[in-house]
Structures are given as structure tokens and as C-alpha cells.
Amino acid sequence: MKLAHVVWPVWSLVPVVALAVHFGPGQLALNEEQAISATAKADDLEAVAQAAQDAAHAAHLAWITARRSASDSGDPADARAARDAADAADRAYAEASKAWQAAADQYQTAQTIWEDLDTTRATAMRIARNRAVIRAGEITTGVRDLESWLAEATEHGEGDTELARWARAEIAAGYYYGARLMRQAGKPTEEWTTVASLARQNFRYLAEGQTDQARAELEQEQKNLELALNLEHAADDLQWTPRPRNSPQQGNTEGLDNRPGGRGVSRRPPGNQDGRGAGGEDGIPAGW
């Protein structure tokens, strides 16, 4: 048999093998590479957004200081400085909101790619996306999607996993941000107190629901619960109290006071502790 009679048939199979690798393991590897790249880009955009948020919060604190000075002195120059500080804070929060939306869009891209590869990673991207959405100001949108996922997870007996607790923490924070913004905007008391109570219920679940949590995490959730309780009962003007570090300056809270239909989202956790305690602006967690 001539060598050519063997080589050519074998050589003709190379494209077939190459295509099989490309659309099989090769395609899977390519998709994973794309997913990892999309996730890294989303994380980078989140870091940019967090830096913008930190700058906005610093501008917010500067405005409060300037406003206090203007109120105490009555000096027109101090009043102009307070207005300038307010304008600077407005611009900074607008930039932060855009940055969070960019991060949310990228997390959506990463989530879509991961859905065909790793459902756990896709879920993590979904939670991160909604966290960014909430911080961008679309509070109701982010909270509702997280509640939808958490209700499904609870139905499958996965309501207390690490991802579920993360989702619940973002839900609670979203409700807290929304309640503060609604109260500052002069919404009816029954509306913002309903939202504040939902924040309290979820924070209470996190604070009391897991006996094997690390002590540091339990203490943090207890502080969050105290903040939610204080918001409901505080009588002072919130315009003088710094908002949480990661709260948007303004947001879409339409319908946030209407309870969702999902089950297992804000059920009362075990334990009889009320969770009341001292709070105030010094109690705002650094991670907020």
C-alpha cells in the first residue's frame, strides 16, 4: 500500500476533528474564558462605581457641614458655600449613579454567559447586578428581582445558603435606602414605615436566623437592625443626618411599599429579641 493512500485519508479527517474540538470542549473553554473576562470587567466597573460613590458620600458630608455652618452663622457667604456644596454633591451622585448602572449592565452580560456554564456563578452575577441596580437608584427594580430569586431558592430548601443570605442583605439594604429616601421626600408616613418595617424584618432574620454565624457578622447585622428600628422611631430631621455610604441620593421607590407575592422573603426569624438599641449616624456600618 502506498503511503499516500494512508496519509491523505488521515489528513482529510483533520478538519473534522478540529471542528469537533471547536464545538465541543474547545467551545466550552472559549465560553468559560469569556465568562471569566466579563466577570473581571464587571468587578472593575464596580470598583470604579464604589470609588465614585465614596466621593459622592464625602461631598454629601461636606454639604451637611456647610449647611450647619450657614444655619449657625446666618452669613450670606456661608449660605453660598452651602449651595455650592449641594451642587457638588448632586454632580457627584449623578456620576456615581451612572457608574453603578454601567457595572449593572456588565454584570448582566456576565450573568448571561454563566447561565449556560455554572448556575451558581450566574446567580452570584444576578445578585451583584441587582446590588448595583439598587445603588444606581432603581431600588424597586433591584429589590423585586432579588425577592423573586430568593422566593424560588426558599421553595427549593435553599433559603439560608450563603448566596441567599447575600441576597437578603441586599434586599434589606434596598428597603432601608428606600425608606429613608421616601421619608426625606415627604411621602405619607404609612408608606415609608411599611418599607422600613420590611428592612427591619430582613435585618432581623439575618441577625437572629443563623446561630453558627461568625460573631463579627452577627454584630454587624444587629447594628443594621438597630438602624432600621431607629429610622422607624426617630423624630429628628433626617436632612441633618448623613445617609448611608452606599445609598443613592434619589431613587425609584414606586410600589416599594407593596408587599411582593413571593414566599419566604421576609418571614419572621426564630428568636424573641426585639433588636432595639442605640444607633444614629455613628452607627451606620462602614460597608453601607
Residue pairs with C-beta under 8 A, 6 or more apart in sequence:
28 117
31 113
31 116
31 117
32 117
34 113
35 110
35 113
35 114
35 117
35 118
35 121
38 106
38 109
38 110
38 113
39 110
39 114
39 121
39 125
41 106
41 110
42 103
42 106
42 107
42 109
42 110
42 125
42 128
45 99
45 102
45 103
45 106
46 103
46 107
46 128
46 132
48 99
48 102
48 103
49 96
49 99
49 100
49 102
49 103
49 132
49 135
52 92
52 95
52 96
52 99
52 100
53 96
53 99
53 100
53 135
53 245
53 246
54 245
55 92
55 95
55 96
56 89
56 92
56 93
56 95
56 96
56 249
57 242
57 243
57 245
57 246
58 92
59 85
59 88
59 89
59 92
59 93
60 89
60 92
60 93
60 242
60 243
60 249
61 242
62 85
62 88
62 89
63 82
63 85
63 86
63 88
63 89
64 240
64 242
65 85
66 78
66 81
66 82
66 84
66 85
66 86
67 82
67 85
67 86
67 240
68 240
69 78
69 81
69 82
70 78
70 79
70 81
70 82
89 249
90 249
93 248
93 249
93 250
96 135
96 248
97 135
97 136
97 137
97 248
97 249
98 136
100 132
100 133
100 135
100 136
100 137
100 248
101 132
101 133
101 136
103 132
104 129
104 130
104 132
104 133
104 136
107 125
107 126
107 128
107 129
107 132
108 125
108 129
110 125
111 122
111 125
111 126
111 129
114 121
114 122
114 125
115 122
120 163
123 149
123 163
124 163
126 145
126 149
127 146
127 149
127 163
127 166
127 167
127 170
130 141
130 142
130 143
130 145
130 146
130 167
130 170
131 142
131 170
132 142
133 141
133 142
133 145
134 142
134 143
134 170
134 173
134 174
134 177
134 248
134 251
135 246
135 247
135 248
136 248
137 248
137 249
137 250
137 251
137 252
138 251
138 252
139 174
139 177
139 178
139 181
139 248
139 251
139 252
139 253
139 256
140 178
140 252
140 253
140 254
140 255
140 256
141 252
142 170
142 174
143 171
143 174
143 175
143 178
143 256
144 260
146 167
146 170
146 171
146 174
147 171
147 260
147 262
147 265
148 260
148 262
149 167
150 159
150 164
150 167
150 168
150 171
150 262
150 264
150 265
151 260
151 262
151 263
151 264
151 265
152 262
153 159
153 161
153 163
153 164
153 167
154 164
154 263
154 264
154 265
155 263
155 264
158 164
159 264
160 209
160 210
165 206
165 210
168 202
168 205
168 206
168 265
169 202
169 206
169 221
171 202
171 265
171 266
172 198
172 199
172 202
172 203
172 206
172 224
172 228
173 199
173 224
173 244
173 246
173 288
175 195
175 196
175 198
175 199
175 202
175 256
176 196
176 199
176 203
176 224
176 227
176 228
176 231
176 244
176 247
177 243
177 244
177 246
177 247
177 248
177 251
178 195
178 251
178 253
178 256
179 192
179 193
179 195
179 196
179 199
179 228
179 231
180 231
180 238
180 243
180 244
180 247
181 247
181 248
181 250
181 251
181 253
182 191
182 192
182 195
182 253
182 256
182 257
183 192
183 196
183 231
183 238
184 238
184 239
190 257
191 257
192 257
193 232
194 257
195 253
195 256
195 257
196 228
196 231
196 232
197 232
198 259
198 266
199 228
199 231
200 225
200 228
200 229
200 232
200 275
201 266
201 267
201 268
202 265
202 266
203 221
203 224
203 225
203 227
203 228
203 275
204 225
204 268
204 269
204 275
205 266
205 267
205 268
205 269
206 221
206 224
206 225
206 269
207 218
207 221
207 222
207 224
207 225
207 269
207 275
208 269
208 270
208 271
208 273
208 275
209 269
209 270
209 271
210 218
220 285
220 287
222 275
222 277
223 279
223 283
223 285
224 285
225 275
226 275
226 276
226 277
226 278
226 279
226 283
227 279
227 283
227 284
227 285
229 275
229 276
229 277
229 279
230 279
230 280
230 283
241 280
241 281
242 281
242 284
243 249
244 284
244 285
244 288
245 284
245 286
245 287
245 288
246 287
246 288
247 288
